[in-house]
Amino acid sequence: MKILITGAKGMLGTQVALDLKRGYTELGAIPQAFVGADVVLADVDTLDITDKSATEKFIAECKPDVVINCAAYTNVDGCESNQDAAFMVNGIGSRNLAIACENVGAKLVHVSTDYVFKGDEPTPRREYDVTNPISVYGKTKNAGEEFVRQYCKKSFIVRTAWLYGYFGKNFVKTMVRLCNERGGATVVNDQHGNPTNAADLSHHLLKIAASEEYGTYHCTNNGECTWFEFAAEIARLAGFEGAMKPCTSDEYPTPTKRPAYSSLDNMMLRVTVGDEMRTWQDAIAAYFENEKKMEI
């Protein structure tokens, strides 16, 4: 068994690679089919997925059984000012991987986002709901999804949200830093979603990849909150209870319009490989328990 991870130096790619190396995740053992697998790690320095011919050549020579695509242009505000670059990575890069995987018969696990939805519905979005992104990031990721469906039969599209983890920069680390440096922060309290621990997502990406349950998935920690509520819990766990102050999105404008309500429902997980995602509260508590043990 050979597994290729693209975007392997990022937060999620690093977590997946670690879990494959040690043979278990925070939630349990990895699928038996992946135990002892030959894992190939690729990032932009070794594989530029925006280059179609280079991507096809790399995949043809590597001959992976599974490709887990963690590569993406994830700077949401940056996408607004660098639209071509965002589309090249999130759209064209995904297309190139899909074509290359189809050529060699590999499974493709493609990570996507809650930003493919507009965020104006009052209930969590399910996999069959119509997408309607409002940002360049969301639009380019939506384009990537469409390319994957079109060009790779053995594909899984896995949408996640508000991702944080042990590796790289993320919201949790930023909030802890602001607590230490400034005694707290002001955080928007009118955007709702699902904070997601990369350790939980990694566990499920591997479960999904080991199956033949092809299609589109939502994979977030269970339960929802606002960014302020999430930040308040982070501060509490870091020993700075009461350090966060709420504000509205209008009071904290950004170049990109964010979805006001982007909660996802893990329906496909429940009815296929099983939803073992922790609640967001349990997952962030586990992060603080385990963060100091990680070799970062």
Residue pairs with C-beta under 8 A, 6 or more apart in sequence:
1 33
1 34
1 36
1 37
1 38
1 65
1 66
2 37
2 38
2 39
2 40
2 62
2 63
2 64
2 65
2 66
3 20
3 34
3 37
3 38
3 39
3 40
3 64
3 65
3 66
3 67
3 68
3 209
4 39
4 40
4 42
4 59
4 62
4 64
4 66
4 67
4 68
4 106
5 13
5 16
5 17
5 39
5 40
5 41
5 42
5 67
5 68
5 70
6 13
6 42
6 43
6 47
6 49
6 67
6 68
6 69
6 70
6 71
6 97
7 13
7 43
7 69
7 70
7 71
7 72
8 14
8 17
8 41
8 42
8 43
8 70
9 41
9 43
10 43
10 70
10 71
10 167
10 168
11 163
11 164
11 165
11 166
11 167
11 168
11 169
11 170
11 198
12 70
12 111
12 163
12 165
12 198
12 201
12 202
13 41
13 43
13 68
13 70
13 71
14 165
14 167
14 168
15 165
15 166
15 167
15 198
15 199
15 201
15 202
16 68
16 70
16 202
16 205
16 206
17 39
17 41
19 25
19 30
19 199
19 202
19 203
19 206
20 30
20 34
20 37
20 39
20 206
21 39
23 29
23 30
23 35
24 30
25 199
25 202
25 203
25 206
26 197
26 199
26 200
26 203
26 286
26 290
27 199
27 200
27 203
27 276
27 278
28 203
28 276
30 203
30 206
31 206
31 207
31 209
31 210
33 210
34 206
34 209
34 210
40 62
40 64
42 58
43 71
44 71
47 54
47 55
47 58
48 54
48 55
49 55
49 69
49 71
49 89
49 93
49 94
49 96
49 97
50 88
50 89
50 92
50 93
50 96
51 96
52 92
52 95
52 96
52 99
55 93
55 96
55 97
55 99
55 100
56 96
56 99
56 100
56 103
58 100
59 67
59 97
59 100
59 101
59 103
59 104
59 106
60 100
60 103
60 104
63 104
63 106
64 101
64 104
64 106
65 106
65 107
66 106
66 107
66 108
66 109
66 209
67 97
67 101
67 106
67 107
67 108
67 109
68 109
68 111
68 205
68 209
69 94
69 97
69 108
69 109
69 110
69 111
70 111
71 89
71 93
72 89
72 90
72 111
72 141
73 79
73 82
73 85
73 86
73 88
73 89
73 90
73 137
73 140
74 137
75 137
76 115
76 135
76 137
76 256
76 258
77 254
77 255
77 256
78 86
79 86
79 90
79 135
79 136
79 137
79 140
79 256
80 135
80 136
80 137
80 255
80 256
81 255
83 136
83 140
86 136
86 137
86 140
87 140
87 143
89 140
90 137
90 140
90 141
90 143
90 144
91 140
91 143
91 144
91 147
92 147
93 144
94 110
94 143
94 144
94 145
94 147
94 148
95 144
95 147
95 148
95 150
95 151
97 108
97 110
97 148
97 152
98 108
98 110
98 147
98 148
98 150
98 151
98 152
98 155
99 151
99 152
100 106
101 107
101 108
101 152
101 154
101 155
102 151
102 152
102 153
102 154
105 154
106 154
107 154
107 155
107 156
107 209
108 148
108 152
108 154
108 155
108 156
109 155
109 156
109 158
109 205
109 208
109 209
110 144
110 145
110 148
110 155
110 156
110 157
110 158
111 158
111 160
111 205
112 141
112 142
112 144
112 145
112 157
112 158
112 159
112 160
113 137
113 138
113 141
113 159
113 160
113 161
114 125
114 159
114 160
114 161
114 162
114 193
114 194
114 220
114 259
114 262
114 263
114 264
115 133
115 135
115 137
115 138
115 141
115 259
115 262
116 131
116 133
116 138
116 141
116 142
116 145
116 159
117 125
117 129
117 131
117 132
117 133
117 138
117 259
117 262
118 132
118 133
118 134
118 259
119 134
119 258
119 259
119 260
119 261
119 262
120 259
120 260
120 261
121 129
121 261
122 261
123 263
124 224
124 263
124 264
124 265
125 218
125 262
125 263
125 264
125 265
126 218
126 264
126 265
126 267
127 159
127 215
127 216
127 217
127 218
127 267
127 268
131 142
131 145
133 139
133 141
133 142
134 257
134 259
135 256
135 257
135 258
136 256
137 256
138 259
145 157
145 216
148 155
148 157
149 155
149 157
153 214
154 212
154 214
155 214
156 208
156 209
156 213
156 214
156 215
156 216
156 217
157 215
157 216
157 217
158 201
158 204
158 205
158 208
158 216
158 217
158 218
158 219
159 216
159 217
159 218
159 219
159 264
160 196
160 201
160 218
160 219
160 220
160 264
161 193
161 194
161 195
161 196
161 220
161 262
161 263
161 264
162 171
162 193
162 194
162 195
162 196
162 220
162 230
163 170
163 196
163 198
163 201
164 170
164 171
164 172
164 173
164 195
164 196
164 197
164 198
164 284
164 287
165 197
165 198
165 199
165 287
166 198
166 199
166 287
166 290
166 291
166 294
166 296
167 198
167 294
167 296
171 227
171 230
171 231
172 234
172 284
172 287
175 185
175 187
175 231
175 234
175 235
175 238
175 244
176 234
176 238
178 184
178 185
179 185
179 235
179 238
179 240
179 243
183 240
183 243
184 235
184 240
184 242
184 243
184 244
184 245
185 231
185 243
185 244
185 245
186 244
186 245
186 246
186 247
186 252
187 227
187 228
187 230
187 231
187 232
187 244
187 245
187 246
187 247
188 226
188 227
188 228
188 246
188 247
188 248
188 249
188 251
188 252
189 226
189 227
189 228
189 229
189 246
189 247
189 248
190 226
190 248
190 249
190 260
191 226
191 227
191 249
191 258
191 259
191 260
191 261
191 262
192 224
192 225
192 226
192 260
192 261
192 262
192 263
193 220
193 224
193 225
193 227
193 259
193 261
193 262
193 263
194 220
194 221
194 222
194 223
194 224
194 262
194 263
194 264
194 280
195 220
195 221
195 225
195 230
195 280
195 283
195 284
196 219
196 220
196 221
196 277
196 280
196 283
197 221
197 278
197 283
197 284
197 286
197 287
199 283
199 286
199 287
199 290
200 221
200 276
200 277
200 278
200 283
201 219
203 276
204 217
204 219
204 269
204 273
204 276
204 277
205 219
207 273
207 274
207 276
208 217
208 219
208 273
211 272
211 273
213 268
213 272
213 273
215 268
216 268
217 266
217 268
217 269
218 264
218 265
218 266
218 267
218 268
218 269
219 264
219 266
219 269
219 277
220 263
220 264
220 266
220 277
220 280
221 277
221 278
221 279
221 280
221 282
221 283
222 266
222 275
222 277
222 278
222 279
222 280
223 279
223 280
223 281
224 263
224 280
225 233
225 280
226 246
228 244
228 246
228 247
230 280
230 284
231 244
232 244
233 281
233 284
234 284
235 241
235 242
235 243
235 244
237 284
237 285
237 288
238 288
249 258
249 260
266 275
266 277
269 275
269 277
277 283
278 286
